[in-house]
């Protein structure tokens, strides 16, 4: 999507948002590790006791088997894949930390100093 504003890019404001996003990603990764650790502990208890449901005064954990069927494009004749394939499009934003942190910001500022222009005709 083309930018709509003709204002110059405020890299300092974008930098703040990106720092906030990066910090949130790190917290999310740590939380994910903790969640997996807790799940592993509970699953060990369930396996040891042979229970599929554990209820406490505040929580209930249920263990169940789930399956999913899929097929690879390579496993199908081309005409069948083309006939039944479903395509969905979506926006993906990727964030990665730049080595050197703030030292690379002036370079980015120099590159993005210009005015944002719309490419819409």
N, CA and C atoms as an extended XYZ file, in Angstrom:
363
Properties=species:S:1:pos:R:3:atomname:S:1:resname:S:1:resid:I:1 pbc="F F F"
N         0.849       -1.175        0.000 N   UNK     1
C         0.000        0.000        0.000 CA  UNK     1
C         0.891        1.233        0.000 C   UNK     1
N         0.619        2.146       -0.862 N   UNK     2
C         1.433        3.343       -0.984 CA  UNK     2
C         1.129        4.310        0.156 C   UNK     2
N         2.152        5.039        0.612 N   UNK     3
C         1.930        6.032        1.663 CA  UNK     3
C         0.979        7.109        1.173 C   UNK     3
N         0.148        7.623        2.066 N   UNK     4
C        -0.827        8.640        1.687 CA  UNK     4
C        -0.357       10.037        2.066 C   UNK     4
N         0.456       10.129        3.115 N   UNK     5
C         0.896       11.431        3.581 CA  UNK     5
C         2.101       11.904        2.782 C   UNK     5
N         2.233       13.223        2.664 N   UNK     6
C         3.403       13.774        1.979 CA  UNK     6
C         4.369       14.366        2.997 C   UNK     6
N         4.185       14.005        4.273 N   UNK     7
C         5.092       14.465        5.315 CA  UNK     7
C         6.362       13.648        5.275 C   UNK     7
N         7.427       14.222        5.829 N   UNK     8
C         8.673       13.464        5.875 CA  UNK     8
C         8.557       12.376        6.943 C   UNK     8
N         9.313       11.338        6.785 N   UNK     9
C         9.300       10.191        7.676 CA  UNK     9
C         9.962       10.544        8.997 C   UNK     9
N         9.274       10.341       10.107 N   UNK    10
C         9.824       10.606       11.442 CA  UNK    10
C        10.490        9.330       11.936 C   UNK    10
N        11.776        9.174       11.600 N   UNK    11
C        12.500        7.958       11.955 CA  UNK    11
C        12.635        7.781       13.456 C   UNK    11
N        12.706        8.847       14.205 N   UNK    12
C        12.825        8.737       15.663 CA  UNK    12
C        11.576        8.085       16.242 C   UNK    12
N        10.414        8.472       15.744 N   UNK    13
C         9.157        7.880       16.227 CA  UNK    13
C         9.072        6.417       15.824 C   UNK    13
N         9.466        6.107       14.595 N   UNK    14
C         9.449        4.721       14.126 CA  UNK    14
C        10.430        3.894       14.943 C   UNK    14
N        11.598        4.444       15.226 N   UNK    15
C        12.608        3.746       16.032 CA  UNK    15
C        12.042        3.367       17.398 C   UNK    15
N        11.313        4.303       18.031 N   UNK    16
C        10.719        4.022       19.350 CA  UNK    16
C         9.737        2.855       19.260 C   UNK    16
N         8.909        2.861       18.237 N   UNK    17
C         7.928        1.780       18.063 CA  UNK    17
C         8.640        0.458       17.814 C   UNK    17
N         9.686        0.478       16.998 N   UNK    18
C        10.423       -0.751       16.696 CA  UNK    18
C        11.141       -1.280       17.932 C   UNK    18
N        11.670       -0.400       18.767 N   UNK    19
C        12.290       -0.839       20.018 CA  UNK    19
C        11.258       -1.494       20.927 C   UNK    19
N        10.079       -0.884       21.004 N   UNK    20
C         8.986       -1.432       21.820 CA  UNK    20
C         8.580       -2.815       21.304 C   UNK    20
N         8.467       -2.934       19.978 N   UNK    21
C         8.091       -4.200       19.347 CA  UNK    21
C         9.146       -5.264       19.637 C   UNK    21
N        10.416       -4.905       19.489 N   UNK    22
C        11.497       -5.852       19.714 CA  UNK    22
C        11.507       -6.333       21.166 C   UNK    22
N        11.299       -5.431       22.100 N   UNK    23
C        11.252       -5.808       23.517 CA  UNK    23
C        10.073       -6.746       23.771 C   UNK    23
N         8.945       -6.475       23.151 N   UNK    24
C         7.768       -7.333       23.307 CA  UNK    24
C         8.026       -8.725       22.731 C   UNK    24
N         8.729       -8.786       21.587 N   UNK    25
C         9.078      -10.085       20.995 CA  UNK    25
C         9.936      -10.899       21.950 C   UNK    25
N        10.898      -10.240       22.598 N   UNK    26
C        11.766      -10.943       23.546 CA  UNK    26
C        10.966      -11.454       24.747 C   UNK    26
N        10.037      -10.629       25.258 N   UNK    27
C         9.184      -11.073       26.373 CA  UNK    27
C         8.310      -12.248       25.941 C   UNK    27
N         7.815      -12.187       24.721 N   UNK    28
C         6.982      -13.267       24.189 CA  UNK    28
C         7.773      -14.573       24.110 C   UNK    28
N         9.033      -14.493       23.661 N   UNK    29
C         9.871      -15.686       23.570 CA  UNK    29
C        10.111      -16.285       24.943 C   UNK    29
N        10.381      -15.443       25.926 N   UNK    30
C        10.607      -15.922       27.287 CA  UNK    30
C         9.329      -16.551       27.843 C   UNK    30
N         8.191      -15.910       27.605 N   UNK    31
C         6.916      -16.445       28.077 CA  UNK    31
C         6.627      -17.788       27.416 C   UNK    31
N         6.950      -17.904       26.132 N   UNK    32
C         6.733      -19.153       25.404 CA  UNK    32
C         7.555      -20.286       26.010 C   UNK    32
N         8.803      -19.980       26.378 N   UNK    33
C         9.658      -20.989       27.014 CA  UNK    33
C         9.051      -21.445       28.330 C   UNK    33
N         8.533      -20.486       29.106 N   UNK    34
C         7.930      -20.816       30.398 CA  UNK    34
C         6.661      -21.647       30.211 C   UNK    34
N         5.844      -21.292       29.231 N   UNK    35
C         4.620      -22.045       28.933 CA  UNK    35
C         4.967      -23.482       28.578 C   UNK    35
N         5.951      -23.675       27.704 N   UNK    36
C         6.348      -25.021       27.295 CA  UNK    36
C         6.884      -25.824       28.469 C   UNK    36
N         7.625      -25.180       29.348 N   UNK    37
C         8.150      -25.848       30.534 CA  UNK    37
C         7.013      -26.329       31.435 C   UNK    37
N         6.023      -25.474       31.646 N   UNK    38
C         4.869      -25.844       32.472 CA  UNK    38
C         4.079      -26.983       31.825 C   UNK    38
N         3.867      -26.900       30.528 N   UNK    39
C         3.143      -27.960       29.826 CA  UNK    39
C         3.872      -29.292       29.945 C   UNK    39
N         5.199      -29.257       29.841 N   UNK    40
C         5.999      -30.477       29.956 CA  UNK    40
C         5.845      -31.084       31.350 C   UNK    40
N         5.894      -30.245       32.374 N   UNK    41
C         5.741      -30.743       33.747 CA  UNK    41
C         4.374      -31.394       33.949 C   UNK    41
N         3.317      -30.747       33.461 N   UNK    42
C         1.964      -31.287       33.618 CA  UNK    42
C         1.826      -32.581       32.831 C   UNK    42
N         2.383      -32.628       31.630 N   UNK    43
C         2.298      -33.849       30.827 CA  UNK    43
C         3.027      -35.004       31.500 C   UNK    43
N         4.150      -34.729       32.155 N   UNK    44
C         4.872      -35.766       32.893 CA  UNK    44
C         3.987      -36.339       33.996 C   UNK    44
N         3.298      -35.452       34.717 N   UNK    45
C         2.397      -35.902       35.787 CA  UNK    45
C         1.277      -36.745       35.197 C   UNK    45
N         0.716      -36.315       34.078 N   UNK    46
C        -0.380      -37.054       33.449 CA  UNK    46
C         0.086      -38.434       32.983 C   UNK    46
N         1.280      -38.501       32.414 N   UNK    47
C         1.802      -39.794       31.960 CA  UNK    47
C         2.072      -40.708       33.149 C   UNK    47
N         2.636      -40.153       34.192 N   UNK    48
C         2.987      -40.936       35.378 CA  UNK    48
C         1.739      -41.501       36.062 C   UNK    48
N         0.674      -40.692       36.105 N   UNK    49
C        -0.558      -41.118       36.785 CA  UNK    49
C        -1.535      -41.819       35.854 C   UNK    49
N        -1.327      -41.688       34.532 N   UNK    50
C        -2.244      -42.288       33.572 CA  UNK    50
C        -3.534      -41.499       33.418 C   UNK    50
N        -3.565      -40.289       33.931 N   UNK    51
C        -4.775      -39.463       33.864 CA  UNK    51
C        -4.800      -38.646       32.572 C   UNK    51
N        -6.001      -38.427       32.035 N   UNK    52
C        -6.184      -37.568       30.871 CA  UNK    52
C        -6.797      -36.230       31.259 C   UNK    52
N        -7.307      -36.133       32.488 N   UNK    53
C        -7.913      -34.897       32.981 CA  UNK    53
C        -7.430      -34.671       34.408 C   UNK    53
N        -6.970      -33.468       34.671 N   UNK    54
C        -6.585      -33.087       36.026 CA  UNK    54
C        -7.360      -31.820       36.365 C   UNK    54
N        -8.066      -31.844       37.508 N   UNK    55
C        -8.823      -30.676       37.957 CA  UNK    55
C        -8.263      -30.216       39.290 C   UNK    55
N        -8.080      -28.899       39.392 N   UNK    56
C        -7.704      -28.296       40.662 CA  UNK    56
C        -8.825      -27.335       41.037 C   UNK    56
N        -8.648      -26.592       42.112 N   UNK    57
C        -9.694      -25.644       42.498 CA  UNK    57
C        -9.858      -24.520       41.474 C   UNK    57
N        -8.820      -24.247       40.681 N   UNK    58
C        -8.873      -23.126       39.733 CA  UNK    58
C        -8.771      -23.514       38.265 C   UNK    58
N        -8.270      -24.711       37.985 N   UNK    59
C        -7.966      -25.072       36.603 CA  UNK    59
C        -8.389      -26.496       36.274 C   UNK    59
N        -8.516      -26.731       34.977 N   UNK    60
C        -8.736      -28.081       34.465 CA  UNK    60
C        -7.853      -28.251       33.241 C   UNK    60
N        -7.102      -29.338       33.207 N   UNK    61
C        -6.243      -29.653       32.067 CA  UNK    61
C        -6.757      -30.940       31.457 C   UNK    61
N        -6.977      -30.923       30.151 N   UNK    62
C        -7.448      -32.103       29.439 CA  UNK    62
C        -6.424      -32.457       28.370 C   UNK    62
N        -6.067      -33.726       28.311 N   UNK    63
C        -5.128      -34.212       27.305 CA  UNK    63
C        -5.913      -35.008       26.281 C   UNK    63
N        -5.706      -34.697       25.005 N   UNK    64
C        -6.380      -35.438       23.953 CA  UNK    64
C        -5.461      -35.563       22.754 C   UNK    64
N        -5.712      -36.558       21.948 N   UNK    65
C        -4.936      -36.774       20.727 CA  UNK    65
C        -5.642      -36.049       19.598 C   UNK    65
N        -4.902      -35.350       18.786 N   UNK    66
C        -5.471      -34.630       17.663 CA  UNK    66
C        -4.673      -34.981       16.419 C   UNK    66
N        -5.340      -35.080       15.284 N   UNK    67
C        -4.618      -35.364       14.037 CA  UNK    67
C        -5.069      -34.395       12.956 C   UNK    67
N        -4.232      -34.258       11.980 N   UNK    68
C        -4.514      -33.353       10.873 CA  UNK    68
C        -4.047      -34.043        9.605 C   UNK    68
N        -4.828      -33.943        8.568 N   UNK    69
C        -4.440      -34.539        7.301 CA  UNK    69
C        -3.955      -33.460        6.362 C   UNK    69
N        -2.918      -33.759        5.605 N   UNK    70
C        -2.407      -32.810        4.627 CA  UNK    70
C        -1.793      -33.582        3.473 C   UNK    70
N        -1.548      -32.871        2.401 N   UNK    71
C        -0.921      -33.489        1.243 CA  UNK    71
C         0.066      -32.485        0.655 C   UNK    71
N         1.158      -32.971        0.172 N   UNK    72
C         2.192      -32.129       -0.413 CA  UNK    72
C         1.919      -31.934       -1.901 C   UNK    72
N         2.289      -30.785       -2.399 N   UNK    73
C         2.148      -30.497       -3.827 CA  UNK    73
C         2.880      -31.553       -4.646 C   UNK    73
N         4.021      -32.000       -4.158 N   UNK    74
C         4.831      -32.990       -4.868 CA  UNK    74
C         4.145      -34.358       -4.931 C   UNK    74
N         3.180      -34.602       -4.021 N   UNK    75
C         2.490      -35.894       -3.975 CA  UNK    75
C         1.293      -35.978       -4.920 C   UNK    75
N         0.952      -34.878       -5.570 N   UNK    76
C        -0.246      -34.849       -6.418 CA  UNK    76
C         0.103      -34.556       -7.870 C   UNK    76
N        -0.712      -35.084       -8.766 N   UNK    77
C        -0.554      -34.674      -10.164 CA  UNK    77
C        -0.846      -33.171      -10.281 C   UNK    77
N        -0.143      -32.493      -11.165 N   UNK    78
C        -0.245      -31.044      -11.317 CA  UNK    78
C        -1.682      -30.572      -11.517 C   UNK    78
N        -2.443      -31.256      -12.370 N   UNK    79
C        -3.811      -30.810      -12.669 CA  UNK    79
C        -4.734      -30.917      -11.442 C   UNK    79
N        -4.527      -31.908      -10.610 N   UNK    80
C        -5.342      -32.041       -9.392 CA  UNK    80
C        -4.968      -30.950       -8.395 C   UNK    80
N        -3.682      -30.708       -8.238 N   UNK    81
C        -3.253      -29.647       -7.330 CA  UNK    81
C        -3.823      -28.308       -7.779 C   UNK    81
N        -3.705      -27.998       -9.063 N   UNK    82
C        -4.195      -26.720       -9.583 CA  UNK    82
C        -5.710      -26.594       -9.431 C   UNK    82
N        -6.425      -27.700       -9.558 N   UNK    83
C        -7.883      -27.661       -9.448 CA  UNK    83
C        -8.337      -27.408       -8.005 C   UNK    83
N        -7.668      -27.997       -7.010 N   UNK    84
C        -8.135      -27.939       -5.629 CA  UNK    84
C        -7.328      -27.026       -4.711 C   UNK    84
N        -6.225      -26.494       -5.183 N   UNK    85
C        -5.388      -25.646       -4.330 CA  UNK    85
C        -6.121      -24.371       -3.942 C   UNK    85
N        -5.950      -23.965       -2.722 N   UNK    86
C        -6.526      -22.723       -2.237 CA  UNK    86
C        -5.368      -21.797       -1.873 C   UNK    86
N        -5.484      -20.544       -2.269 N   UNK    87
C        -4.438      -19.568       -2.001 CA  UNK    87
C        -5.009      -18.458       -1.141 C   UNK    87
N        -4.282      -18.102       -0.100 N   UNK    88
C        -4.678      -16.962        0.714 CA  UNK    88
C        -3.503      -16.007        0.800 C   UNK    88
N        -3.801      -14.729        0.766 N   UNK    89
C        -2.759      -13.709        0.840 CA  UNK    89
C        -2.914      -12.929        2.133 C   UNK    89
N        -1.795      -12.556        2.718 N   UNK    90
C        -1.826      -11.804        3.961 CA  UNK    90
C        -0.547      -11.003        4.096 C   UNK    90
N        -0.599       -9.993        4.937 N   UNK    91
C         0.551       -9.133        5.168 CA  UNK    91
C         1.445       -9.754        6.226 C   UNK    91
N         2.736       -9.727        5.999 N   UNK    92
C         3.704      -10.229        6.968 CA  UNK    92
C         4.684       -9.103        7.267 C   UNK    92
N         4.829       -8.763        8.542 N   UNK    93
C         5.834       -7.800        8.962 CA  UNK    93
C         6.927       -8.560        9.688 C   UNK    93
N         8.153       -8.359        9.307 N   UNK    94
C         9.276       -9.029        9.959 CA  UNK    94
C        10.129       -7.979       10.651 C   UNK    94
N        10.517       -8.269       11.875 N   UNK    95
C        11.367       -7.357       12.627 CA  UNK    95
C        12.611       -8.102       13.051 C   UNK    95
N        13.760       -7.509       12.796 N   UNK    96
C        14.995       -8.105       13.287 CA  UNK    96
C        15.874       -6.981       13.803 C   UNK    96
N        16.645       -7.316       14.810 N   UNK    97
C        17.539       -6.336       15.393 CA  UNK    97
C        18.729       -6.137       14.471 C   UNK    97
N        19.095       -4.890       14.239 N   UNK    98
C        20.241       -4.575       13.399 CA  UNK    98
C        21.471       -4.544       14.288 C   UNK    98
N        22.518       -5.223       13.862 N   UNK    99
C        23.752       -5.233       14.658 CA  UNK    99
C        24.274       -3.816       14.772 C   UNK    99
N        24.707       -3.475       15.959 N   UNK   100
C        25.208       -2.130       16.180 CA  UNK   100
C        24.143       -1.217       16.753 C   UNK   100
N        22.903       -1.677       16.761 N   UNK   101
C        21.810       -0.928       17.379 CA  UNK   101
C        21.698        0.488       16.877 C   UNK   101
N        21.851        1.465       17.779 N   UNK   102
C        21.635        2.869       17.450 CA  UNK   102
C        22.659        3.409       16.471 C   UNK   102
N        23.817        2.788       16.385 N   UNK   103
C        24.845        3.298       15.471 CA  UNK   103
C        24.405        3.186       14.013 C   UNK   103
N        23.468        2.270       13.728 N   UNK   104
C        23.004        2.137       12.354 CA  UNK   104
C        21.844        3.077       12.055 C   UNK   104
N        21.288        3.714       13.064 N   UNK   105
C        20.156        4.627       12.873 CA  UNK   105
C        20.514        5.832       12.007 C   UNK   105
N        21.689        6.470       12.183 N   UNK   106
C        22.012        7.612       11.313 CA  UNK   106
C        22.069        7.230        9.843 C   UNK   106
N        22.552        6.016        9.539 N   UNK   107
C        22.592        5.562        8.148 CA  UNK   107
C        21.174        5.451        7.604 C   UNK   107
N        20.283        4.871        8.410 N   UNK   108
C        18.892        4.731        7.983 CA  UNK   108
C        18.254        6.100        7.839 C   UNK   108
N        18.590        7.017        8.733 N   UNK   109
C        18.041        8.367        8.663 CA  UNK   109
C        18.469        9.049        7.370 C   UNK   109
N        19.716        8.852        6.993 N   UNK   110
C        20.208        9.456        5.764 CA  UNK   110
C        19.479        8.896        4.550 C   UNK   110
N        19.200        7.597        4.583 N   UNK   111
C        18.506        6.966        3.463 CA  UNK   111
C        17.050        7.410        3.388 C   UNK   111
N        16.416        7.636        4.537 N   UNK   112
C        14.983        7.912        4.558 CA  UNK   112
C        14.669        9.382        4.784 C   UNK   112
N        15.638       10.254        4.576 N   UNK   113
C        15.439       11.671        4.835 CA  UNK   113
C        14.409       12.296        3.911 C   UNK   113
N        14.306       11.775        2.727 N   UNK   114
C        13.428       12.378        1.728 CA  UNK   114
C        11.974       12.359        2.112 C   UNK   114
N        11.171       12.997        1.324 N   UNK   115
C         9.731       13.067        1.546 CA  UNK   115
C         9.090       11.798        1.001 C   UNK   115
N         8.129       11.259        1.765 N   UNK   116
C         7.423       10.069        1.292 CA  UNK   116
C         6.565       10.477        0.088 C   UNK   116
N         6.623        9.682       -0.944 N   UNK   117
C         5.852        9.979       -2.145 CA  UNK   117
C         4.919        8.817       -2.449 C   UNK   117
N         3.771        9.139       -2.937 N   UNK   118
C         2.816        8.122       -3.328 CA  UNK   118
C         3.177        7.593       -4.704 C   UNK   118
N         3.076        6.282       -4.869 N   UNK   119
C         3.350        5.701       -6.190 CA  UNK   119
C         2.051        5.466       -6.945 C   UNK   119
N         0.953        5.881       -6.357 N   UNK   120
C        -0.366        5.703       -6.973 CA  UNK   120
C        -0.497        6.648       -8.168 C   UNK   120
N        -1.003        6.138       -9.258 N   UNK   121
C        -1.161        6.949      -10.471 CA  UNK   121
C        -2.584        7.338      -10.683 C   UNK   121
